[in-house]
């Protein structure tokens, strides 16, 4: 219904403004579109947070594994230590060489976005191997 309604009070008492009755569902439609956009942005932010946390966990796990390997732990012990810190699906690679040991921890992160692929993350750490023989 389109027409004119009188304004209540004000300096121009008796002035009229248009009244529109044909936009009743517009607010609902705009709210629905806005909520979808908010949910998508929130999902993207949560996915970014997931990826960052997984990256930090992999880096911390690699550092712990490298410290354990530098102290003389076996590859199995290093792998168990790093996997426990990074998450059960982590792949741990131990690379000894030249008085150092390098530990690389890789895993895939499933993002909160619907239909998004798993994101690969990795952490890497190198530690100097400690002497294993008895000192003087």
ZIQUI-V851410 format. One record per helix or strand of 3 or more residues. SS is the DSSP state (~ for helix, > for strand). FROM is the first residue (numbers start at 1). TO is the last residue. If there is no record, write none. Layout:
# ZIQUI-V851410
ss = {SS/SS}
from = {FROM/FROM}
to = {TO/TO}
This chain:
# ZIQUI-V851410
ss = {>/>/~/~/>/>/>}
from = {3/16/26/75/91/100/119}
to = {6/19/70/86/97/109/128}
